[in-house]
Amino acid sequence: MLENQLANEITLEDQIEMIQRGDEQLKNDIIKAYQPFIAKCVSEVCKRYIEQSSDDEFSIGMIAFHDAMNMYSREKGTSFLAFSQVIIKRKVIDYIRKEKRQYIVPSLENMEETEFNQTPQEIKEATRIHQLKMDAWNRQQEILELTRQLKAYKITFQELTLISPKHQDARESAMFAANILAKKEALREYVLTKKRVPIKKLLKEVPVSKKTLERNRKYILTIFIILTGDFVYLREYLEGGVDP
């Protein structure tokens, strides 16, 4: 729904009015789409990275954004995003003051004077930069988690640059094998339990020699861990064509 509306050049302010008239699906779409924007606003108050899944301040920001959708009026003479920024920051500042946390809280008066002056382009760029920072942080967290899981397989992250196949066809074969291990339930359970590649069983499933499998077993295990784990960002680094 949201994509179709954007394609028809309906402005965000038009969509807010539709939400105020009772479009619940659109409300959910807008809240989801603007979570990075909300996190950016909250981060500016808290002066630190905001984790969307665990920080209470982000939840306060989400509630404030919801309130802003209900409160907004074009008659205020500002864009919805500029208006919602002020509402979000007010709510987060109030929350921090009540919790008596050790934050450097900006002056609300100064905030109101500056936030309404931001152009839609500035807001969009700030949101984009915040999303890039979030993506970088999430990738780093996935690398740390992968490093931790590799220990159970007696593989170090530093080894990966040494054990990765140098040729494209070898990498594709290894990824193909890892994908088979991840998809076949019996093979997957074997790897998860034994922490090693079932060479003999895998030879029946893939057109790869025993020597190749043994030589690339650590690389195969690494790909297997990424495929079977919660590694959204690291999967982007896997080359295409892993499905058999």
Order of alpha helices (4+ residues) and beta strands (2+ residues): alpha-alpha-alpha-alpha-alpha-alpha-alpha-alpha-alpha-alpha-alpha-alpha-alpha-alpha-alpha
